[in-house]
């Protein structure tokens, strides 16, 4: 589908694919395509059925805006395929995409950079450790989640040994991790062109911020800008920008934090292709700095358009 608003560079918005986050991606892609067209750009929307680039894409006339979440779209596979075909595209490159999709590797990089992260236990889902050993290391109230999924897919909160043992028995294949559950406030911060945007506080109603709370209207309250003391807000914003740089992110990302009741902040993860749906966090974070949705997505696409223009001039 093509949306033509004016003559100019063509933005190919990619969404869908076959990850567990497909439905969210379809909404993001449609919202981005509509917004970019209203901003005066020529937009072509591609709803992908699987994990491969459409043959019709042409790097000589199109700049790609990925609105894919999870799986191939976010783990560096899409980005490597785009670079192999010579496309200018928005967002992080293959290496930082691959890194940030792996929560364990991300935390290792952040810890090396002196940024605060939680302790963890990592294991294969078909060979989980004994629940008792995990409890001794991390305490009783825990979060269990896959190492390489986004949108809180597969997230479990357990509050005692029995619940942990039951959860470990039903995990699927792949790599999993367990972290302490932090009692405190959940905060998300968008980063645009290396600069932290506003703080968004996430208050799920009656539970942890899982997939259902994230994408069901009315199940979570959002406060933006978050009511956080100025000194702590600066600490969080600075840490978000430092995490973006440490993981060699590009153009835009979102960094998620917990603010423990005891004070300070810890980084949970970095999302390199954050959701762009009506309930998504990045647009809320950007609105704290005066961005309407259309101006936000145009700013997100801006560096890719510049790279396309530079490549054409050099050809």
C-alpha positions as CSV (number, residue, x, y, z in Angstrom):
1,X,0.0,0.0,0.0
2,X,1.3,3.5,-0.9
3,X,0.4,6.7,0.7
4,X,1.5,9.7,-1.4
5,X,1.4,13.0,0.4
6,X,3.9,14.9,-1.7
7,X,6.9,14.5,-4.0
8,X,10.1,13.6,-2.2
9,X,12.0,10.7,-0.7
10,X,10.1,7.4,-0.4
11,X,9.8,5.9,3.1
12,X,9.2,2.1,3.1
13,X,7.7,1.3,6.5
14,X,8.1,-2.4,7.3
15,X,5.9,-4.1,9.9
16,X,4.4,-7.5,10.7
17,X,6.8,-10.4,10.3
18,X,6.3,-13.6,12.2
19,X,7.5,-12.8,15.8
20,X,5.3,-13.1,18.9
21,X,4.9,-9.3,18.6
22,X,3.5,-9.4,15.1
23,X,0.1,-7.8,16.0
24,X,1.7,-4.9,17.9
25,X,4.1,-4.4,15.0
26,X,1.2,-4.1,12.5
27,X,-0.4,-1.4,14.6
28,X,3.0,0.4,14.9
29,X,3.6,0.3,11.2
30,X,0.2,1.6,10.2
31,X,0.5,4.5,12.7
32,X,4.0,5.4,11.5
33,X,2.9,5.3,7.9
34,X,-0.1,7.6,8.5
35,X,2.0,10.0,10.5
36,X,4.8,10.3,8.0
37,X,2.3,10.8,5.1
38,X,0.7,13.7,7.1
39,X,4.2,15.1,7.6
40,X,4.5,15.5,3.8
41,X,6.6,12.4,3.0
42,X,5.9,9.7,0.4
43,X,5.2,6.5,2.3
44,X,4.9,2.8,1.2
45,X,3.7,0.4,3.9
46,X,4.8,-3.2,3.7
47,X,3.1,-5.8,6.0
48,X,5.5,-8.7,6.0
49,X,4.3,-12.3,6.3
50,X,7.6,-13.6,7.5
51,X,11.3,-13.0,8.0
52,X,12.6,-11.7,4.7
53,X,12.7,-8.5,2.8
54,X,10.2,-7.9,0.0
55,X,11.8,-8.3,-3.4
56,X,10.1,-5.1,-4.6
57,X,12.2,-2.9,-2.2
58,X,14.7,-0.7,-4.0
59,X,17.6,0.9,-2.2
60,X,18.0,3.5,-5.0
61,X,14.6,5.0,-4.3
62,X,13.5,4.0,-0.8
63,X,14.6,4.6,2.8
64,X,13.4,1.9,5.2
65,X,11.7,2.7,8.5
66,X,11.5,-0.6,10.5
67,X,8.4,-0.9,12.7
68,X,9.1,-4.5,13.5
69,X,9.2,-5.8,17.1
70,X,11.0,-8.9,18.4
71,X,12.5,-11.8,16.4
72,X,14.2,-11.2,13.1
73,X,13.1,-7.6,13.0
74,X,14.9,-6.6,16.1
75,X,17.7,-9.1,16.7
76,X,20.0,-7.8,13.9
77,X,18.8,-10.1,11.2
78,X,16.7,-7.4,9.4
79,X,19.4,-4.8,9.8
80,X,22.1,-7.1,8.3
81,X,19.8,-7.9,5.4
82,X,19.2,-4.2,4.7
83,X,22.9,-3.4,4.8
84,X,23.6,-6.3,2.5
85,X,21.3,-4.8,-0.1
86,X,22.6,-1.3,0.4
87,X,19.6,0.3,2.1
88,X,19.6,3.5,4.2
89,X,17.3,2.7,7.2
90,X,16.2,4.2,10.5
91,X,17.4,2.8,13.8
92,X,20.2,0.8,15.2
93,X,22.6,-1.2,13.1
94,X,23.0,-5.0,13.2
95,X,25.6,-5.2,16.0
96,X,23.7,-3.0,18.5
97,X,20.4,-4.6,17.6
98,X,21.8,-8.0,18.2
99,X,23.4,-6.9,21.5
100,X,20.3,-5.2,22.9
101,X,18.0,-8.1,22.0
102,X,20.1,-10.2,24.3
103,X,19.3,-8.9,27.8
104,X,22.3,-10.7,29.3
105,X,24.9,-9.3,26.9
106,X,23.3,-5.9,27.3
107,X,23.6,-6.0,31.1
108,X,27.2,-7.1,30.8
109,X,28.1,-4.1,28.6
110,X,26.2,-1.8,30.9
111,X,27.9,-3.1,34.0
112,X,31.3,-2.7,32.3
113,X,30.4,0.9,31.6
114,X,29.7,1.4,35.3
115,X,25.9,1.6,34.9
116,X,23.6,-0.1,37.5
117,X,22.0,-3.4,36.7
118,X,20.5,-6.3,38.7
119,X,22.1,-9.7,39.4
120,X,20.8,-12.6,37.4
121,X,20.8,-16.4,36.8
122,X,20.8,-17.5,33.2
123,X,19.9,-21.0,32.0
124,X,18.5,-23.1,29.2
125,X,14.7,-23.6,29.4
126,X,15.0,-27.4,29.0
127,X,17.7,-27.6,31.7
128,X,16.7,-25.2,34.5
129,X,18.7,-25.1,37.8
130,X,17.2,-26.1,41.0
131,X,14.8,-23.5,42.4
132,X,16.5,-23.6,45.8
133,X,19.9,-22.5,44.3
134,X,18.2,-19.6,42.6
135,X,16.5,-18.5,45.8
136,X,19.7,-18.6,47.7
137,X,21.3,-16.3,45.2
138,X,18.5,-13.8,44.4
139,X,15.8,-14.0,47.1
140,X,12.3,-15.3,47.0
141,X,10.3,-12.7,44.9
142,X,11.7,-13.0,41.3
143,X,11.1,-12.2,37.7
144,X,11.6,-15.0,35.2
145,X,11.8,-13.9,31.5
146,X,13.3,-15.0,28.2
147,X,16.7,-13.6,27.3
148,X,15.8,-12.6,23.8
149,X,12.2,-11.4,23.6
150,X,10.6,-8.0,24.0
151,X,7.2,-6.5,24.9
152,X,7.3,-8.5,28.2
153,X,6.6,-11.8,26.2
154,X,7.0,-14.8,28.5
155,X,7.4,-12.7,31.7
156,X,6.6,-14.4,35.0
157,X,6.6,-13.0,38.6
158,X,7.1,-15.6,41.3
159,X,6.8,-15.0,45.0
160,X,8.0,-18.2,46.7
161,X,9.9,-21.5,46.1
162,X,6.7,-23.4,45.0
163,X,5.8,-20.8,42.4
164,X,9.4,-20.7,41.1
165,X,9.6,-24.5,40.8
166,X,6.3,-24.6,39.0
167,X,7.4,-21.9,36.6
168,X,10.7,-23.6,35.8
169,X,8.9,-26.8,34.9
170,X,6.8,-25.2,32.1
171,X,9.4,-22.9,30.4
172,X,9.8,-23.2,26.7
173,X,13.1,-23.8,24.9
174,X,15.8,-21.2,24.6
175,X,17.7,-19.1,27.1
176,X,15.9,-17.8,30.2
177,X,17.0,-15.5,33.0
178,X,15.9,-14.8,36.6
179,X,16.3,-11.5,38.3
180,X,15.2,-10.2,41.7
181,X,11.9,-8.5,41.7
182,X,12.5,-4.9,42.7
183,X,9.9,-3.2,44.8
184,X,9.7,0.3,43.5
185,X,8.7,2.4,40.5
186,X,9.0,1.4,36.9
187,X,10.3,4.1,34.6
188,X,10.9,4.3,30.8
189,X,12.9,6.9,29.0
190,X,13.1,7.4,25.2
191,X,16.4,8.4,23.7
192,X,16.4,10.3,20.4
193,X,19.7,11.1,18.5
194,X,21.6,10.3,21.7
195,X,19.6,12.7,24.0
196,X,17.3,11.4,26.7
197,X,13.6,12.5,26.4
198,X,11.1,12.6,29.3
199,X,10.5,10.1,32.0
200,X,7.4,8.0,31.9
201,X,6.2,6.2,35.1
202,X,4.4,2.9,34.5
203,X,1.8,1.8,37.1
204,X,0.2,-1.6,36.2
205,X,-3.1,-2.2,37.9
206,X,-3.0,-5.2,40.2
207,X,0.1,-6.9,38.7
208,X,3.4,-6.9,37.0
209,X,3.9,-5.0,33.7
210,X,3.4,-8.0,31.4
211,X,2.2,-8.3,27.8
212,X,-1.5,-8.1,28.9
213,X,-0.9,-5.0,31.0
214,X,1.2,-3.4,28.3
215,X,-1.3,-3.7,25.4
216,X,-4.7,-3.7,27.1
217,X,-6.3,-0.3,27.4
218,X,-7.1,0.7,31.0
219,X,-4.9,-2.0,32.7
220,X,-1.9,0.4,33.3
221,X,-1.7,4.0,34.4
222,X,1.0,6.1,32.9
223,X,2.4,9.4,34.3
224,X,4.4,11.6,32.0
225,X,6.4,13.4,32.9
226,X,6.9,11.1,35.8
227,X,6.7,12.8,39.3
228,X,10.4,12.2,40.1
229,X,12.6,14.5,42.1
230,X,14.9,16.7,39.9
231,X,18.1,15.1,41.0
232,X,16.9,11.5,40.5
233,X,15.3,12.4,37.2
234,X,18.7,13.8,36.0
235,X,20.4,10.6,37.2
236,X,18.0,8.5,35.2
237,X,18.2,10.6,32.0
238,X,22.0,10.6,32.1
239,X,22.1,6.9,32.6
240,X,19.7,6.4,29.6
241,X,21.9,8.4,27.3
242,X,25.0,6.6,28.6
243,X,23.4,3.2,28.1
244,X,22.5,4.2,24.5
245,X,26.1,5.2,23.8
246,X,27.6,2.2,25.6
247,X,25.6,-0.2,23.4
248,X,26.4,1.8,20.3
249,X,22.8,2.5,19.5
250,X,21.8,4.8,16.7
251,X,19.0,7.3,16.0
252,X,16.5,6.2,18.7
253,X,15.9,3.6,21.4
254,X,14.1,3.3,24.8
255,X,15.7,2.4,28.1
256,X,13.7,0.9,30.9
257,X,14.5,1.3,34.6
258,X,13.4,0.4,38.1
259,X,13.6,2.9,40.9
260,X,14.0,0.8,44.1
261,X,12.1,2.0,47.2
262,X,15.5,2.2,48.9
263,X,16.8,4.8,46.4
264,X,18.8,5.0,43.2
265,X,18.0,3.4,39.8
266,X,18.8,0.2,38.0
267,X,18.6,-0.4,34.2
268,X,16.4,-3.3,33.1
269,X,16.9,-3.3,29.3
270,X,17.2,-1.3,26.1
271,X,14.6,-1.6,23.3
272,X,16.0,-0.7,19.9
273,X,12.7,-0.7,18.0
274,X,10.2,0.5,20.6
275,X,6.5,0.3,20.0
276,X,4.8,3.1,18.2
277,X,1.2,2.3,19.0
278,X,-1.3,4.7,20.7
279,X,-0.4,3.1,24.1
280,X,3.4,3.0,23.5
281,X,6.0,4.4,25.8
282,X,8.3,6.2,23.4
283,X,5.6,8.7,22.1
284,X,4.7,9.4,25.7
285,X,8.4,10.1,26.6
286,X,8.8,12.3,23.6
287,X,5.6,14.3,24.3
288,X,7.3,15.5,27.5
289,X,9.8,17.3,25.3
290,X,7.1,18.8,23.0
291,X,7.0,16.2,20.3
292,X,3.7,15.4,18.7
293,X,3.5,11.9,17.2
294,X,4.1,13.1,13.6
295,X,7.1,15.2,14.5
296,X,8.6,12.4,16.5
297,X,8.5,9.8,13.7
298,X,9.8,12.3,11.3
299,X,12.7,13.0,13.6
300,X,13.2,9.2,14.0
301,X,13.5,8.9,10.2
302,X,15.6,12.0,9.8
303,X,19.1,10.5,10.1
304,X,18.2,7.7,7.6
305,X,17.1,10.3,5.1
306,X,20.4,12.1,5.6
307,X,22.3,8.9,5.1
308,X,20.3,8.2,1.9
309,X,21.1,11.7,0.5
310,X,24.8,11.4,1.4
311,X,25.0,8.0,-0.4
312,X,23.3,9.4,-3.5
313,X,25.7,12.4,-3.5
314,X,28.7,10.0,-3.2
315,X,27.5,7.7,-6.0
